């Protein structure tokens, strides 16, 4: 009967009813004594806490506080009163002569630096950790937001050792987070995302693998509502993530979401409005118009003509200021027996290309109970709908390129005449200012092409935790994650920028479905073996199933022009068919021995069985760690509050993608029943899992009453059994085969420094600095292969790995140098001579620095983040286009034909041949599409004002309806303190300004360091309001 009544209370309005009923005061009978009034409040907001358990430790009388946080209890002077409440630290106070006893409880989250969430959602004290971790509060990811709408972007500059790359595809962009360097040549290098202890699929869709036109796709992290996040913990090395298995070989990002708290009946509202402005647009020349050789021309696209009237803002006007609105409301509360959390968020994020925006709606419900003693349950359900309209086309012949190459003498009115009407069928007909069959007017692309994306995602989590005996508990946890994607593409008849639109137009629908199920069974134990030895352990097993299915319906060629329906297809096609069903079963164990509460030994072991590996499908990996809190052993000065040395070693496996074991065959339509062909890539039946072996050594120190702390870590990892391609002779019947080979090493140093230089009653200053550097080395590849391409793209530069060098080296055409003098070499026409396959740089940074400051004066708080990326190179196809079409500011010089480059001929003689700017830039840009890489290679070093926020918290003691309120002015990507220039110092021109954001990217995959057609960078100004009722 009791269980049935509880089930009724958990009906549609059950949570609300339970919260109201259980909030009423319940006081046990009191023993004789002086009646006293005990008030229990939150130490931060001074809010009353109903449902707190109050106990007189002398008489054992106990009760719970009322809705006003008050309880009357008999207590004599000297009695000890204990107060405890879920979500707060326990407090004990001594009773004095006053009849009013005030108790303030401190929230557990305020001890964020002392307890962290680690693998499998297990909370551990930081003093006992043997590996590096870094924890961020909710404000780090939701106070100042990026226009991508992806929570991962907010980690930029805040996490030591994290290289964050956000795709430049606008709202909903995918984000790549690499912790401690790239480890896999052909596999995934992204950190695992874990939400509430369960891995969360963060797979991006198809990302750019070259410079060809692409629309990009979103990823899983873009679906996470930042307002539901309570904290983010980063487990940087495989040591910390060993218990998550193969998916955590690149580290893990653990997100803990909010839940109800006992006695805290509250409603929170968070609303913001912001505007994105074009922050960094390429610098254009505003002197010369259309033509060639300084002569006005007609039906010409380039701006190499004569001087004349130009329009400085014609490119800028293609883009727009974009408005973003974020609104979230949540309600939460409860008692010690049951608490709940409910939230709804609406995000409307605008892009700077007209028509591009993201609309996202998220509903989240969570219920935590302990209705039966020792049995705790946690149920969470989240539904998300996301729609992205008019994704911008990037890359070669992308929308930004079409805008950038507009003639400088083209007015907005002329550019706006992007079409005429076909008198035969009344349909729009493309209009362009030259006879080009490669590029469209950017306004045609904005209005007559579209790629829209819709995602529906539901995630469910349920767990039970039963305390078997004191110190021994059982956890069962099940999660289900499913999303369905549909992408719609429509392109009007006559569109040329895609290169394949047939008569009538093009329309397609791409359908993708993914689901995964996780089941974890875990036994947790805590036992005190002796007075000085503590044993904590976990034994568990997990079962993971993943299912993926995708296909594309294509109608390229429509029987009725511009009628975008699959029924209009002149030749229906069924493309991009792919599906898999993969499984991963695991057993794992961990143990921590604590000696005297200051020496800690960690041991873990895991065995996985993966369906993507050959029989017996099994691989095993262990880890070990040791930490010593030495300040309690040594006679340290009084200003040293804490000191710990830690070391760990681990091995982590990484299973491969499906369908590599058996030979693949392809089917194509045609000739009645179609054609079957064998893949040119030979399968690898003896496939091995990638394996990473890692070691780290760290020092944690705190000084001056914990006002200064430092966390320093040295690490080294080696990843072997890389999946590479090996070329095969034609006689084999294959073009190449997969092989397991290679050894990639990453070693580096990380430092986190935190200080509170000033801490007064009305003013405080908190500053945090993080620094990291990573050195990547390709120790070996294969005895017959010393070089591997990350992708096959060779335009502008090829991204490669060379044995003995670094991951992400850029190779391409470089200006030849004279061996004797070091001067550049030119040909008989006075133009550069180039050499192929020369190293141009590497896309990885040499160091990353983040410096955040928070100043609080009375009710005002000013927070800022400055971050720096030191080193790394990017080859800019955008710059090549700007040079080829004569529109960049650097093409304005030397148009008169008197430019004699300080160089030598192939025979070592001084150059005396004069050239024009048009001759030079036309030669080195190769029409913009195949530019010689070194001429457009830029230093990615940059230092910027990443975030700035000014917040005012209102005093609302006289307004009972509103418990707390604050308003903030925010800014992101406000300006650069420094931005690197071109690597090449061109005689007569010098080093050139970078025309794009040095951190911009075509996608969030392994292909980095080369760009073409990136949109302008933006700065964001916003207003944020937070209310608590």
Secondary structure, DSSP 8 states (H G I E B T S, - for coil): -HHHHHHHHTSTTHHHHHHHHHTS-EE----SS-EEEEEEEETTT--B-TT-EEEETTT--EEE--TTSEEEEE--TT-EEEEE-TTB--EEEE--S-SEEEEEE-BGGGGTTTEEE-GGG-EEEGGG--S-EEEEETHHHHSS--TT--GGGGGTTTSTTEEEEE-SS-TT--EEEEESS---SSS--S-EEEETTEE-----SS--SSSS-B-----SGGGS-GGGEEEEEEE-STTTTGGGGGGGTT-EEEEEE----TT--EEEEEEEEEEEEEEE---B--SB-SEETTEE-SS--SB-S-B----TTTTGGGB--EEEEEEEEEEEEE-SSEEEEEEEEEEEEE-SBTT-EEEEEEEEEEEEEEEETTEEEEEEEEEEEEEEES---BSTT-HHHHHHTS-TT--HHHHT--EEE-TTT--EEE--SS--SS---HHHHHHHEEEEEEEEEEEEEEEEEEEEETTEEEEEEEEEEEEEEEEEEEE-TT--TTS---TT-EEEEEEEEEEEEEEEEEEEEEEEEETTEEEEEEEEEEEEEEEEEEEEEEEESBSSTT---GGGBSS-EEEEEEEEEEEEEEEEEEEEEEETTTEEEEEEEEEEEETTS-TT-EEEEEEEEEEEEGGGTS---TTEEEEEEEEEEEEEEE---SS-SS--EEEE--TTT-EEEE-SEE--TT---EEEEEEEEEEEEEETTTTEEEEEEEEEEEEEEEEEEEE--GGGT-SEEEEEEEEEEEEEEEEEEEEEEEE-SSEEEEEEEEEEEEEEEEEE--SS-SEEESSS--SS-EEEEETTS-TTEEEEEEE-B-TTT--BBB-TTS-B-EEEEEEEEESS-SEEEEEEEEEEETTEEEEEEEEEEE--EEEEHHHHHHHHTT-BGGGSTTTTS-EE-S-B-TTS-B---EE-HHHHHHHHHGGGTS--GGGGEEE--EEEEEEEEEEEE---TT-SS-SEEEEEEEEES--EEEE-BBS--BTTTBS-B-SS-TT--S-SSS--SEESS---EEEEEEEEEEEE-
